[in-house]
């Protein structure tokens, strides 16, 4: 066995990875209609929508469960993960009875449930259409041979690039940089202003750090946990994660660690019960840490070492109140505010353009839910479904589902690339980026930076490997 594969298990059996779009479509349509009809008259109280949310959850997850029963690995197809994401980002609050739905009318609540079903139906409908091939540059990147020494060197380069953001912000004062980990999320030297400037270039360096936990997992599989390179990668990953934690972005921690967990699971040709149990424990630990971040991100990690008591809420998993914000958006648009149409997409795709090159770049897309409700400069997440809805209503929501379904079925083709840990790595990073983008359409652009960073590095390394004739 060559240095390329190492402890990766290479299997020549065809990867089945079954998916059931027609079953998913029927279950989604049926459960959505039942859920809407089950919306109670007294819907405002916390927990009142549990029956409706439970029925819809069962409908959304039926096809993913069937995939899991047929082949456990197929549960991690992006189509199935998107169904799980809709439950996590939107229905989990209702299942937990997280809050009362005050301030919105019953029609908006029913329409919010309907919009979730329409979006999911769009995803499954796209799965019934002919598959499209992956872009050539992505397929080319899957040919990279993950040589252990090269992976370690790349990890060092990515770590240095990620930390350069914090070093520049602190003017290379290492003491200031690490001491700033103890302050609140808005008090650190690298905190971004409301309107960006030249520091936007510096801040983009952080995306290189998003890949580090997955590269650490690669080293662990190839060399074992006790190897010096694996330990070094783990230290670099934890360091970057500490700085990302100080920034308070829970979704970022979820993306980076989640991609590493997903990569580890997908390197197993046959998932055994013990491996699934370890994976479930890793996800549970990640969710627990994300809950811990809620308590400390405003006051700083320094409070961990102080006697001051911090109240931890452990009764439920907290997301972003997305269902409530979706219902509020539907309640306001288009009755009080007109549809924004293409302005939402233009705002999203303009995000990568630094404001120093476009001084009049819009600060919103024509509808600001937070400003409407609170008249304050805050961010209220309302899910990607709300983003599509404000562009033209439920019809556009279905189109958004089609787009996500096309993206999912296309990206899942990476699972068919056999004997390629590089393909699995790219797939894992992309899956978590798309999964997180269910929170907001902007995340689809922002989280794609880490995927592009790795693909760009892969193509560069592949060129060197081909010139030096690295053995397969």
Buried (B, 14 or more C-beta within 10 A) or exposed (E): EEBBBBEBEEEEEEEEBEBBBEBBBBBBBBBBBBBBEBBBEEBBEBBBBBBBBBBBBBBBBBBBBBBBEBBBBBBBBBBBBBBBBBBBBBBBBBBBBBBEBEEBBBEBBBBBBBBBBBBBBBBBBBBEEEEEEBEEEBBBBBBBBBBBEBBBEBBBEBBBBBBBBBBBBBEEEEEBBBEBBBBBBEEBBBBBEEEBEEBBEBBBBBBBBBBBBBBBBBBBBBBEEEBEBBBBBBEBBEBBBEBBBBBBBBBBBBBBBBBBBBBBBBBBBEBEEEBBEBBEEBBEEBBEBBBBBEBBBEBBBBBEEEEEEEEEEEEBBBBBBBBBBBBBBBBBBBEEBEBBBEBBBBBBEBBEEBBEEEEEBEEEBBBBBBEBBEEEEEEBBBBBBBBBBBBBBBEBBBBBBBBBBBBBBBBBBBBEBEEBBBBBBBBBBBBBBBBBBBBBBBBBBBBBBBBEBBBEBBBEBBEEBEEEEBEE
